[in-house]
């Protein structure tokens, strides 16, 4: 996995130090288990996209992972649960 992430980051021009693989996998797990399985890749893509629109970098990625993870973990309460907003 580490060599894949490094190669992918190099190919896409992303600093490998900005990629929190554990956080991404945690988010994917939470989305798959509390929303539905296909939500995992969609959720991680949207979190990455949100981070990019906020300027990118590790801080933006972590904020997006945190906000999306909180929503996914609360999803058992349905879409009307408190919705964290990425600032």
N, CA, C and O atoms as a CHARMM CRD file, in Angstrom:
* protein
*
  348
    1    1 UNK  N      0.82500  -1.19000   0.00000 PROA 1      0.00000
    2    1 UNK  CA     0.00000   0.00000   0.00000 PROA 1      0.00000
    3    1 UNK  C      0.87200   1.25900   0.00000 PROA 1      0.00000
    4    1 UNK  O      0.58000   2.21500  -0.71800 PROA 1      0.00000
    5    2 UNK  N      1.91600   1.26000   0.78300 PROA 2      0.00000
    6    2 UNK  CA     2.77200   2.44200   0.85900 PROA 2      0.00000
    7    2 UNK  C      3.39900   2.77900  -0.48800 PROA 2      0.00000
    8    2 UNK  O      3.45500   3.94600  -0.87600 PROA 2      0.00000
    9    3 UNK  N      3.87200   1.75400  -1.20300 PROA 3      0.00000
   10    3 UNK  CA     4.48000   2.01500  -2.51000 PROA 3      0.00000
   11    3 UNK  C      3.42500   2.48400  -3.51800 PROA 3      0.00000
   12    3 UNK  O      3.72300   3.30800  -4.38300 PROA 3      0.00000
   13    4 UNK  N      2.19400   1.96600  -3.41500 PROA 4      0.00000
   14    4 UNK  CA     1.11400   2.41800  -4.29200 PROA 4      0.00000
   15    4 UNK  C      0.80300   3.89000  -4.03400 PROA 4      0.00000
   16    4 UNK  O      0.69700   4.67800  -4.97400 PROA 4      0.00000
   17    5 UNK  N      0.65600   4.26000  -2.76700 PROA 5      0.00000
   18    5 UNK  CA     0.33400   5.64700  -2.41900 PROA 5      0.00000
   19    5 UNK  C      1.44500   6.57700  -2.89200 PROA 5      0.00000
   20    5 UNK  O      1.16900   7.64300  -3.44200 PROA 5      0.00000
   21    6 UNK  N      2.68500   6.18300  -2.68400 PROA 6      0.00000
   22    6 UNK  CA     3.81400   7.00700  -3.12900 PROA 6      0.00000
   23    6 UNK  C      3.80100   7.17300  -4.64300 PROA 6      0.00000
   24    6 UNK  O      3.96100   8.28400  -5.14800 PROA 6      0.00000
   25    7 UNK  N      3.61100   6.07700  -5.36600 PROA 7      0.00000
   26    7 UNK  CA     3.58600   6.14200  -6.83500 PROA 7      0.00000
   27    7 UNK  C      2.41300   6.98400  -7.32800 PROA 7      0.00000
   28    7 UNK  O      2.56200   7.76900  -8.26400 PROA 7      0.00000
   29    8 UNK  N      1.25800   6.82500  -6.70900 PROA 8      0.00000
   30    8 UNK  CA     0.08100   7.58600  -7.11200 PROA 8      0.00000
   31    8 UNK  C      0.27900   9.07600  -6.84200 PROA 8      0.00000
   32    8 UNK  O     -0.07000   9.91100  -7.67700 PROA 8      0.00000
   33    9 UNK  N      0.82800   9.40500  -5.69600 PROA 9      0.00000
   34    9 UNK  CA     1.10100  10.80500  -5.37600 PROA 9      0.00000
   35    9 UNK  C      2.08500  11.40700  -6.37100 PROA 9      0.00000
   36    9 UNK  O      1.89600  12.53400  -6.82800 PROA 9      0.00000
   37   10 UNK  N      3.11900  10.67300  -6.70300 PROA 10     0.00000
   38   10 UNK  CA     4.09000  11.16300  -7.68500 PROA 10     0.00000
   39   10 UNK  C      3.41600  11.38500  -9.03900 PROA 10     0.00000
   40   10 UNK  O      3.64800  12.40600  -9.68600 PROA 10     0.00000
   41   11 UNK  N      2.59000  10.44400  -9.46700 PROA 11     0.00000
   42   11 UNK  CA     1.91400  10.54500 -10.75900 PROA 11     0.00000
   43   11 UNK  C      0.96900  11.74200 -10.81400 PROA 11     0.00000
   44   11 UNK  O      0.86100  12.41700 -11.83800 PROA 11     0.00000
   45   12 UNK  N      0.28100  11.99800  -9.68400 PROA 12     0.00000
   46   12 UNK  CA    -0.70800  13.06500  -9.65300 PROA 12     0.00000
   47   12 UNK  C     -0.15800  14.40200  -9.15400 PROA 12     0.00000
   48   12 UNK  O     -0.88000  15.39800  -9.11300 PROA 12     0.00000
   49   13 UNK  N      1.11500  14.42100  -8.77600 PROA 13     0.00000
   50   13 UNK  CA     1.73300  15.65700  -8.30700 PROA 13     0.00000
   51   13 UNK  C      1.24200  16.10400  -6.94000 PROA 13     0.00000
   52   13 UNK  O      1.12200  17.29900  -6.67200 PROA 13     0.00000
   53   14 UNK  N      0.95800  15.13500  -6.07900 PROA 14     0.00000
   54   14 UNK  CA     0.47500  15.41600  -4.73100 PROA 14     0.00000
   55   14 UNK  C      1.58800  15.12100  -3.73400 PROA 14     0.00000
   56   14 UNK  O      2.21200  14.06300  -3.80900 PROA 14     0.00000
   57   15 UNK  N      1.85000  16.03300  -2.80400 PROA 15     0.00000
   58   15 UNK  CA     2.86100  15.74000  -1.78300 PROA 15     0.00000
   59   15 UNK  C      2.42300  14.54900  -0.92600 PROA 15     0.00000
   60   15 UNK  O      1.35900  14.58500  -0.30800 PROA 15     0.00000
   61   16 UNK  N      3.21900  13.52700  -0.89000 PROA 16     0.00000
   62   16 UNK  CA     2.85300  12.30900  -0.16700 PROA 16     0.00000
   63   16 UNK  C      2.64600  12.59400   1.32100 PROA 16     0.00000
   64   16 UNK  O      1.85700  11.91100   1.97500 PROA 16     0.00000
   65   17 UNK  N      3.33800  13.58500   1.85800 PROA 17     0.00000
   66   17 UNK  CA     3.18200  13.91700   3.27400 PROA 17     0.00000
   67   17 UNK  C      1.82100  14.53000   3.57900 PROA 17     0.00000
   68   17 UNK  O      1.42400  14.58500   4.74300 PROA 17     0.00000
   69   18 UNK  N      1.10200  14.98900   2.56600 PROA 18     0.00000
   70   18 UNK  CA    -0.23300  15.55600   2.76000 PROA 18     0.00000
   71   18 UNK  C     -1.32300  14.49100   2.76600 PROA 18     0.00000
   72   18 UNK  O     -2.48700  14.80300   3.01600 PROA 18     0.00000
   73   19 UNK  N     -0.96300  13.23800   2.49500 PROA 19     0.00000
   74   19 UNK  CA    -1.94600  12.16800   2.36900 PROA 19     0.00000
   75   19 UNK  C     -2.00300  11.36800   3.67000 PROA 19     0.00000
   76   19 UNK  O     -1.03300  10.71900   4.06200 PROA 19     0.00000
   77   20 UNK  N     -3.14300  11.42900   4.31800 PROA 20     0.00000
   78   20 UNK  CA    -3.38400  10.69800   5.55600 PROA 20     0.00000
   79   20 UNK  C     -4.12700   9.40800   5.21100 PROA 20     0.00000
   80   20 UNK  O     -5.35600   9.36000   5.25000 PROA 20     0.00000
   81   21 UNK  N     -3.37700   8.37700   4.87700 PROA 21     0.00000
   82   21 UNK  CA    -3.98600   7.11600   4.44400 PROA 21     0.00000
   83   21 UNK  C     -4.89200   6.55000   5.53600 PROA 21     0.00000
   84   21 UNK  O     -5.99300   6.08200   5.24800 PROA 21     0.00000
   85   22 UNK  N     -4.44200   6.59100   6.76400 PROA 22     0.00000
   86   22 UNK  CA    -5.26200   6.08000   7.86600 PROA 22     0.00000
   87   22 UNK  C     -6.57400   6.83500   7.99100 PROA 22     0.00000
   88   22 UNK  O     -7.62400   6.22800   8.20600 PROA 22     0.00000
   89   23 UNK  N     -6.52200   8.15600   7.85900 PROA 23     0.00000
   90   23 UNK  CA    -7.73700   8.96900   7.93100 PROA 23     0.00000
   91   23 UNK  C     -8.68500   8.69100   6.78500 PROA 23     0.00000
   92   23 UNK  O     -9.90100   8.65300   6.96900 PROA 23     0.00000
   93   24 UNK  N     -8.12400   8.49400   5.59400 PROA 24     0.00000
   94   24 UNK  CA    -8.94900   8.17600   4.41500 PROA 24     0.00000
   95   24 UNK  C     -9.63000   6.82300   4.59700 PROA 24     0.00000
   96   24 UNK  O    -10.81700   6.67000   4.30900 PROA 24     0.00000
   97   25 UNK  N     -8.86800   5.85100   5.07500 PROA 25     0.00000
   98   25 UNK  CA    -9.44100   4.51400   5.28600 PROA 25     0.00000
   99   25 UNK  C    -10.49300   4.52400   6.39200 PROA 25     0.00000
  100   25 UNK  O    -11.50600   3.83100   6.29400 PROA 25     0.00000
  101   26 UNK  N    -10.25600   5.30300   7.44000 PROA 26     0.00000
  102   26 UNK  CA   -11.25500   5.42000   8.51100 PROA 26     0.00000
  103   26 UNK  C    -12.54700   6.02200   7.97800 PROA 26     0.00000
  104   26 UNK  O    -13.63800   5.54800   8.29400 PROA 26     0.00000
  105   27 UNK  N    -12.41600   7.07300   7.16500 PROA 27     0.00000
  106   27 UNK  CA   -13.59800   7.70400   6.58300 PROA 27     0.00000
  107   27 UNK  C    -14.34100   6.72300   5.67700 PROA 27     0.00000
  108   27 UNK  O    -15.56700   6.62700   5.73100 PROA 27     0.00000
  109   28 UNK  N    -13.60200   6.00500   4.85400 PROA 28     0.00000
  110   28 UNK  CA   -14.22600   5.02000   3.96200 PROA 28     0.00000
  111   28 UNK  C    -14.96900   3.95500   4.77100 PROA 28     0.00000
  112   28 UNK  O    -16.08300   3.56800   4.41800 PROA 28     0.00000
  113   29 UNK  N    -14.36100   3.49300   5.83500 PROA 29     0.00000
  114   29 UNK  CA   -15.00700   2.48500   6.69600 PROA 29     0.00000
  115   29 UNK  C    -16.29100   3.02900   7.29900 PROA 29     0.00000
  116   29 UNK  O    -17.32800   2.36600   7.26500 PROA 29     0.00000
  117   30 UNK  N    -16.22200   4.23700   7.85100 PROA 30     0.00000
  118   30 UNK  CA   -17.40300   4.81600   8.49000 PROA 30     0.00000
  119   30 UNK  C    -18.53900   5.00400   7.48200 PROA 30     0.00000
  120   30 UNK  O    -19.69400   4.70400   7.78300 PROA 30     0.00000
  121   31 UNK  N    -18.21200   5.49700   6.29400 PROA 31     0.00000
  122   31 UNK  CA   -19.24000   5.69300   5.27100 PROA 31     0.00000
  123   31 UNK  C    -19.83500   4.35800   4.82300 PROA 31     0.00000
  124   31 UNK  O    -21.04900   4.24000   4.65600 PROA 31     0.00000
  125   32 UNK  N    -18.98300   3.36400   4.63200 PROA 32     0.00000
  126   32 UNK  CA   -19.45900   2.05200   4.18100 PROA 32     0.00000
  127   32 UNK  C    -20.35200   1.39100   5.22000 PROA 32     0.00000
  128   32 UNK  O    -21.31300   0.71100   4.86000 PROA 32     0.00000
  129   33 UNK  N    -20.05400   1.57600   6.49100 PROA 33     0.00000
  130   33 UNK  CA   -20.79400   0.88100   7.54100 PROA 33     0.00000
  131   33 UNK  C    -22.04500   1.61500   7.98900 PROA 33     0.00000
  132   33 UNK  O    -23.01600   0.97600   8.39500 PROA 33     0.00000
  133   34 UNK  N    -22.04800   2.94900   7.92400 PROA 34     0.00000
  134   34 UNK  CA   -23.21400   3.67400   8.44700 PROA 34     0.00000
  135   34 UNK  C    -24.11400   4.24300   7.35700 PROA 34     0.00000
  136   34 UNK  O    -25.28800   4.51400   7.61000 PROA 34     0.00000
  137   35 UNK  N    -23.59100   4.42800   6.16200 PROA 35     0.00000
  138   35 UNK  CA   -24.41200   4.92600   5.05900 PROA 35     0.00000
  139   35 UNK  C    -24.77400   3.71800   4.20100 PROA 35     0.00000
  140   35 UNK  O    -25.86000   3.15600   4.34200 PROA 35     0.00000
  141   36 UNK  N    -23.88400   3.32600   3.33000 PROA 36     0.00000
  142   36 UNK  CA   -23.96200   2.07800   2.57000 PROA 36     0.00000
  143   36 UNK  C    -22.61600   1.89500   1.88700 PROA 36     0.00000
  144   36 UNK  O    -21.87800   2.86100   1.69500 PROA 36     0.00000
  145   37 UNK  N    -22.29900   0.68200   1.52700 PROA 37     0.00000
  146   37 UNK  CA   -20.98000   0.34600   1.01300 PROA 37     0.00000
  147   37 UNK  C    -20.51800   1.24800  -0.13800 PROA 37     0.00000
  148   37 UNK  O    -19.38200   1.72100  -0.09400 PROA 37     0.00000
  149   38 UNK  N    -21.33500   1.51000  -1.16000 PROA 38     0.00000
  150   38 UNK  CA   -20.87300   2.36100  -2.26000 PROA 38     0.00000
  151   38 UNK  C    -20.58500   3.80700  -1.84000 PROA 38     0.00000
  152   38 UNK  O    -19.98000   4.56100  -2.60300 PROA 38     0.00000
  153   39 UNK  N    -21.00500   4.19400  -0.65500 PROA 39     0.00000
  154   39 UNK  CA   -20.72900   5.55600  -0.18900 PROA 39     0.00000
  155   39 UNK  C    -19.25200   5.76300   0.12400 PROA 39     0.00000
  156   39 UNK  O    -18.78700   6.90200   0.15100 PROA 39     0.00000
  157   40 UNK  N    -18.50400   4.68600   0.36100 PROA 40     0.00000
  158   40 UNK  CA   -17.10100   4.81800   0.76000 PROA 40     0.00000
  159   40 UNK  C    -16.25700   5.55800  -0.28600 PROA 40     0.00000
  160   40 UNK  O    -15.64700   6.57300   0.05100 PROA 40     0.00000
  161   41 UNK  N    -16.19800   5.09300  -1.54100 PROA 41     0.00000
  162   41 UNK  CA   -15.35600   5.82400  -2.49600 PROA 41     0.00000
  163   41 UNK  C    -15.91200   7.19900  -2.84600 PROA 41     0.00000
  164   41 UNK  O    -15.15000   8.13500  -3.08800 PROA 41     0.00000
  165   42 UNK  N    -17.21100   7.32100  -2.87400 PROA 42     0.00000
  166   42 UNK  CA   -17.82100   8.62000  -3.19400 PROA 42     0.00000
  167   42 UNK  C    -17.49500   9.62700  -2.08800 PROA 42     0.00000
  168   42 UNK  O    -17.14300  10.77300  -2.36800 PROA 42     0.00000
  169   43 UNK  N    -17.61300   9.19600  -0.84800 PROA 43     0.00000
  170   43 UNK  CA   -17.33900  10.06700   0.29200 PROA 43     0.00000
  171   43 UNK  C    -15.88300  10.51000   0.31900 PROA 43     0.00000
  172   43 UNK  O    -15.59900  11.68600   0.54900 PROA 43     0.00000
  173   44 UNK  N    -14.96800   9.59200   0.08800 PROA 44     0.00000
  174   44 UNK  CA   -13.55500   9.96800   0.11900 PROA 44     0.00000
  175   44 UNK  C    -13.20700  10.89100  -1.04600 PROA 44     0.00000
  176   44 UNK  O    -12.39000  11.79800  -0.89200 PROA 44     0.00000
  177   45 UNK  N    -13.82000  10.66800  -2.21200 PROA 45     0.00000
  178   45 UNK  CA   -13.58700  11.56700  -3.34100 PROA 45     0.00000
  179   45 UNK  C    -14.08600  12.96700  -3.01000 PROA 45     0.00000
  180   45 UNK  O    -13.37500  13.94900  -3.22400 PROA 45     0.00000
  181   46 UNK  N    -15.30500  13.06200  -2.49000 PROA 46     0.00000
  182   46 UNK  CA   -15.88000  14.37300  -2.18700 PROA 46     0.00000
  183   46 UNK  C    -15.06000  15.07700  -1.11000 PROA 46     0.00000
  184   46 UNK  O    -14.85600  16.28800  -1.18800 PROA 46     0.00000
  185   47 UNK  N    -14.59000  14.34600  -0.11600 PROA 47     0.00000
  186   47 UNK  CA   -13.74600  14.95400   0.91800 PROA 47     0.00000
  187   47 UNK  C    -12.46600  15.51300   0.29400 PROA 47     0.00000
  188   47 UNK  O    -12.03800  16.61600   0.63500 PROA 47     0.00000
  189   48 UNK  N    -11.85700  14.75600  -0.61500 PROA 48     0.00000
  190   48 UNK  CA   -10.66100  15.24100  -1.29800 PROA 48     0.00000
  191   48 UNK  C    -10.93700  16.45600  -2.15500 PROA 48     0.00000
  192   48 UNK  O    -10.14300  17.39600  -2.19400 PROA 48     0.00000
  193   49 UNK  N    -12.05800  16.43200  -2.83600 PROA 49     0.00000
  194   49 UNK  CA   -12.44900  17.56000  -3.67500 PROA 49     0.00000
  195   49 UNK  C    -12.69800  18.79800  -2.81300 PROA 49     0.00000
  196   49 UNK  O    -12.28700  19.90400  -3.16400 PROA 49     0.00000
  197   50 UNK  N    -13.36900  18.59800  -1.69300 PROA 50     0.00000
  198   50 UNK  CA   -13.62500  19.71100  -0.77000 PROA 50     0.00000
  199   50 UNK  C    -12.31300  20.30000  -0.27000 PROA 50     0.00000
  200   50 UNK  O    -12.16900  21.52000  -0.18900 PROA 50     0.00000
  201   51 UNK  N    -11.36400  19.44600   0.06300 PROA 51     0.00000
  202   51 UNK  CA   -10.05700  19.92900   0.52100 PROA 51     0.00000
  203   51 UNK  C     -9.37600  20.75200  -0.56800 PROA 51     0.00000
  204   51 UNK  O     -8.76900  21.78600  -0.28600 PROA 51     0.00000
  205   52 UNK  N     -9.47800  20.29300  -1.80100 PROA 52     0.00000
  206   52 UNK  CA    -8.85900  21.02400  -2.91400 PROA 52     0.00000
  207   52 UNK  C     -9.50300  22.38900  -3.09900 PROA 52     0.00000
  208   52 UNK  O     -8.81200  23.36700  -3.38300 PROA 52     0.00000
  209   53 UNK  N    -10.82800  22.46500  -2.94100 PROA 53     0.00000
  210   53 UNK  CA   -11.49900  23.75500  -3.12100 PROA 53     0.00000
  211   53 UNK  C    -11.18400  24.72000  -1.98900 PROA 53     0.00000
  212   53 UNK  O    -11.37100  25.92900  -2.12600 PROA 53     0.00000
  213   54 UNK  N    -10.70600  24.18400  -0.86900 PROA 54     0.00000
  214   54 UNK  CA   -10.32200  25.01900   0.27100 PROA 54     0.00000
  215   54 UNK  C     -8.83700  25.34000   0.25900 PROA 54     0.00000
  216   54 UNK  O     -8.29700  25.82300   1.25500 PROA 54     0.00000
  217   55 UNK  N     -8.17600  25.07500  -0.85600 PROA 55     0.00000
  218   55 UNK  CA    -6.76700  25.42200  -0.98500 PROA 55     0.00000
  219   55 UNK  C     -5.80800  24.25400  -0.88200 PROA 55     0.00000
  220   55 UNK  O     -4.60800  24.42500  -1.10000 PROA 55     0.00000
  221   56 UNK  N     -6.30000  23.08700  -0.55900 PROA 56     0.00000
  222   56 UNK  CA    -5.45900  21.89800  -0.50500 PROA 56     0.00000
  223   56 UNK  C     -4.52000  21.91000   0.68800 PROA 56     0.00000
  224   56 UNK  O     -4.61700  22.76600   1.56700 PROA 56     0.00000
  225   57 UNK  N     -3.62700  20.96100   0.70100 PROA 57     0.00000
  226   57 UNK  CA    -2.67600  20.82600   1.80100 PROA 57     0.00000
  227   57 UNK  C     -3.22900  19.97200   2.91500 PROA 57     0.00000
  228   57 UNK  O     -4.42000  19.66700   2.96400 PROA 57     0.00000
  229   58 UNK  N     -2.33500  19.59400   3.80700 PROA 58     0.00000
  230   58 UNK  CA    -2.67900  18.67500   4.88600 PROA 58     0.00000
  231   58 UNK  C     -3.78900  19.21400   5.78500 PROA 58     0.00000
  232   58 UNK  O     -4.66700  18.45300   6.19200 PROA 58     0.00000
  233   59 UNK  N     -3.77100  20.49800   6.10100 PROA 59     0.00000
  234   59 UNK  CA    -4.79300  21.05400   6.99000 PROA 59     0.00000
  235   59 UNK  C     -6.17600  20.97700   6.35300 PROA 59     0.00000
  236   59 UNK  O     -7.14500  20.62700   7.02700 PROA 59     0.00000
  237   60 UNK  N     -6.27900  21.29600   5.07700 PROA 60     0.00000
  238   60 UNK  CA    -7.56800  21.23100   4.38300 PROA 60     0.00000
  239   60 UNK  C     -8.05100  19.78900   4.27200 PROA 60     0.00000
  240   60 UNK  O     -9.24200  19.51800   4.42500 PROA 60     0.00000
  241   61 UNK  N     -7.13400  18.87000   4.00800 PROA 61     0.00000
  242   61 UNK  CA    -7.49900  17.45300   3.92900 PROA 61     0.00000
  243   61 UNK  C     -8.01300  16.97100   5.28100 PROA 61     0.00000
  244   61 UNK  O     -9.05200  16.31500   5.35200 PROA 61     0.00000
  245   62 UNK  N     -7.29600  17.29000   6.34800 PROA 62     0.00000
  246   62 UNK  CA    -7.71400  16.84700   7.67900 PROA 62     0.00000
  247   62 UNK  C     -9.06500  17.43100   8.06500 PROA 62     0.00000
  248   62 UNK  O     -9.89000  16.73600   8.65900 PROA 62     0.00000
  249   63 UNK  N     -9.30300  18.69400   7.73700 PROA 63     0.00000
  250   63 UNK  CA   -10.59600  19.31200   8.04500 PROA 63     0.00000
  251   63 UNK  C    -11.71800  18.61700   7.28300 PROA 63     0.00000
  252   63 UNK  O    -12.78500  18.36600   7.84200 PROA 63     0.00000
  253   64 UNK  N    -11.48400  18.30700   6.01800 PROA 64     0.00000
  254   64 UNK  CA   -12.50200  17.62100   5.21100 PROA 64     0.00000
  255   64 UNK  C    -12.74900  16.20900   5.73200 PROA 64     0.00000
  256   64 UNK  O    -13.89800  15.77600   5.82000 PROA 64     0.00000
  257   65 UNK  N    -11.69100  15.49300   6.07500 PROA 65     0.00000
  258   65 UNK  CA   -11.84900  14.13900   6.62000 PROA 65     0.00000
  259   65 UNK  C    -12.62600  14.17700   7.92900 PROA 65     0.00000
  260   65 UNK  O    -13.49600  13.33900   8.16600 PROA 65     0.00000
  261   66 UNK  N    -12.31000  15.15200   8.77700 PROA 66     0.00000
  262   66 UNK  CA   -13.00400  15.26700  10.06400 PROA 66     0.00000
  263   66 UNK  C    -14.49200  15.55800   9.87400 PROA 66     0.00000
  264   66 UNK  O    -15.33900  14.91700  10.49700 PROA 66     0.00000
  265   67 UNK  N    -14.80600  16.52900   9.00800 PROA 67     0.00000
  266   67 UNK  CA   -16.21100  16.90700   8.79500 PROA 67     0.00000
  267   67 UNK  C    -16.99800  15.76300   8.17500 PROA 67     0.00000
  268   67 UNK  O    -18.10900  15.45900   8.61200 PROA 67     0.00000
  269   68 UNK  N    -16.42400  15.12700   7.15700 PROA 68     0.00000
  270   68 UNK  CA   -17.11500  14.02000   6.49400 PROA 68     0.00000
  271   68 UNK  C    -17.24000  12.82300   7.43300 PROA 68     0.00000
  272   68 UNK  O    -18.26600  12.14300   7.44000 PROA 68     0.00000
  273   69 UNK  N    -16.21000  12.56800   8.21800 PROA 69     0.00000
  274   69 UNK  CA   -16.24400  11.46100   9.16500 PROA 69     0.00000
  275   69 UNK  C    -17.30300  11.65400  10.23400 PROA 69     0.00000
  276   69 UNK  O    -17.99400  10.70700  10.61200 PROA 69     0.00000
  277   70 UNK  N    -17.43000  12.88300  10.72200 PROA 70     0.00000
  278   70 UNK  CA   -18.45400  13.16900  11.72500 PROA 70     0.00000
  279   70 UNK  C    -19.84500  12.93600  11.15400 PROA 70     0.00000
  280   70 UNK  O    -20.70000  12.34100  11.81000 PROA 70     0.00000
  281   71 UNK  N    -20.06900  13.40300   9.93700 PROA 71     0.00000
  282   71 UNK  CA   -21.37500  13.18900   9.30500 PROA 71     0.00000
  283   71 UNK  C    -21.64000  11.70000   9.08700 PROA 71     0.00000
  284   71 UNK  O    -22.74400  11.22200   9.34800 PROA 71     0.00000
  285   72 UNK  N    -20.64300  10.97100   8.61600 PROA 72     0.00000
  286   72 UNK  CA   -20.81600   9.53500   8.36800 PROA 72     0.00000
  287   72 UNK  C    -21.11600   8.79100   9.66500 PROA 72     0.00000
  288   72 UNK  O    -22.00000   7.93500   9.70200 PROA 72     0.00000
  289   73 UNK  N    -20.38600   9.11300  10.72400 PROA 73     0.00000
  290   73 UNK  CA   -20.61400   8.42100  11.99600 PROA 73     0.00000
  291   73 UNK  C    -21.99000   8.72400  12.56800 PROA 73     0.00000
  292   73 UNK  O    -22.57500   7.88600  13.25500 PROA 73     0.00000
  293   74 UNK  N    -22.51600   9.92300  12.29100 PROA 74     0.00000
  294   74 UNK  CA   -23.83800  10.30800  12.78900 PROA 74     0.00000
  295   74 UNK  C    -24.96600   9.88800  11.85300 PROA 74     0.00000
  296   74 UNK  O    -26.13500  10.10700  12.16800 PROA 74     0.00000
  297   75 UNK  N    -24.64100   9.29100  10.71300 PROA 75     0.00000
  298   75 UNK  CA   -25.64400   9.02200   9.69200 PROA 75     0.00000
  299   75 UNK  C    -26.73200   8.06500  10.15700 PROA 75     0.00000
  300   75 UNK  O    -27.83400   8.09300   9.61000 PROA 75     0.00000
  301   76 UNK  N    -26.46600   7.22600  11.13700 PROA 76     0.00000
  302   76 UNK  CA   -27.51600   6.33600  11.64900 PROA 76     0.00000
  303   76 UNK  C    -28.73100   7.13500  12.08200 PROA 76     0.00000
  304   76 UNK  O    -29.84700   6.61700  12.12100 PROA 76     0.00000
  305   77 UNK  N    -28.50500   8.40400  12.40900 PROA 77     0.00000
  306   77 UNK  CA   -29.60300   9.28600  12.79700 PROA 77     0.00000
  307   77 UNK  C    -30.30400   9.86200  11.57100 PROA 77     0.00000
  308   77 UNK  O    -31.29400  10.57900  11.71600 PROA 77     0.00000
  309   78 UNK  N    -29.81500   9.56800  10.36800 PROA 78     0.00000
  310   78 UNK  CA   -30.41900  10.01700   9.13500 PROA 78     0.00000
  311   78 UNK  C    -29.88000  11.36600   8.67100 PROA 78     0.00000
  312   78 UNK  O    -29.04300  11.97700   9.33600 PROA 78     0.00000
  313   79 UNK  N    -30.36700  11.81700   7.53100 PROA 79     0.00000
  314   79 UNK  CA   -29.83900  13.04200   6.93700 PROA 79     0.00000
  315   79 UNK  C    -30.15700  14.30400   7.71400 PROA 79     0.00000
  316   79 UNK  O    -29.58900  15.35800   7.43000 PROA 79     0.00000
  317   80 UNK  N    -31.05700  14.22100   8.69300 PROA 80     0.00000
  318   80 UNK  CA   -31.39700  15.40300   9.47000 PROA 80     0.00000
  319   80 UNK  C    -30.49300  15.56100  10.69900 PROA 80     0.00000
  320   80 UNK  O    -30.68200  16.47500  11.50200 PROA 80     0.00000
  321   81 UNK  N    -29.50300  14.65800  10.83800 PROA 81     0.00000
  322   81 UNK  CA   -28.55100  14.76900  11.94500 PROA 81     0.00000
  323   81 UNK  C    -27.76000  16.05700  11.78000 PROA 81     0.00000
  324   81 UNK  O    -27.69800  16.62900  10.69200 PROA 81     0.00000
  325   82 UNK  N    -27.16000  16.50100  12.87000 PROA 82     0.00000
  326   82 UNK  CA   -26.34500  17.71300  12.82000 PROA 82     0.00000
  327   82 UNK  C    -25.31600  17.56800  11.70900 PROA 82     0.00000
  328   82 UNK  O    -24.54500  16.60900  11.68800 PROA 82     0.00000
  329   83 UNK  N    -25.30700  18.50900  10.80000 PROA 83     0.00000
  330   83 UNK  CA   -24.42900  18.44900   9.64600 PROA 83     0.00000
  331   83 UNK  C    -23.23500  19.36500   9.86200 PROA 83     0.00000
  332   83 UNK  O    -23.38100  20.58700   9.86800 PROA 83     0.00000
  333   84 UNK  N    -22.03600  18.77300  10.04300 PROA 84     0.00000
  334   84 UNK  CA   -20.85900  19.62500  10.19200 PROA 84     0.00000
  335   84 UNK  C    -20.53300  20.27900   8.84500 PROA 84     0.00000
  336   84 UNK  O    -20.63900  19.64400   7.79600 PROA 84     0.00000
  337   85 UNK  N    -20.14600  21.51900   8.88700 PROA 85     0.00000
  338   85 UNK  CA   -19.80800  22.23800   7.66900 PROA 85     0.00000
  339   85 UNK  C    -18.32800  22.49200   7.64700 PROA 85     0.00000
  340   85 UNK  O    -17.74300  22.91500   8.64400 PROA 85     0.00000
  341   86 UNK  N    -17.72200  22.23300   6.51200 PROA 86     0.00000
  342   86 UNK  CA   -16.30200  22.48700   6.32200 PROA 86     0.00000
  343   86 UNK  C    -16.10300  23.98100   6.19400 PROA 86     0.00000
  344   86 UNK  O    -16.67500  24.60900   5.30300 PROA 86     0.00000
  345   87 UNK  N    -15.31200  24.54800   7.05600 PROA 87     0.00000
  346   87 UNK  CA   -15.05900  25.99100   7.03500 PROA 87     0.00000
  347   87 UNK  C    -13.84600  26.33000   6.20900 PROA 87     0.00000
  348   87 UNK  O    -13.49000  27.50200   6.08600 PROA 87     0.00000
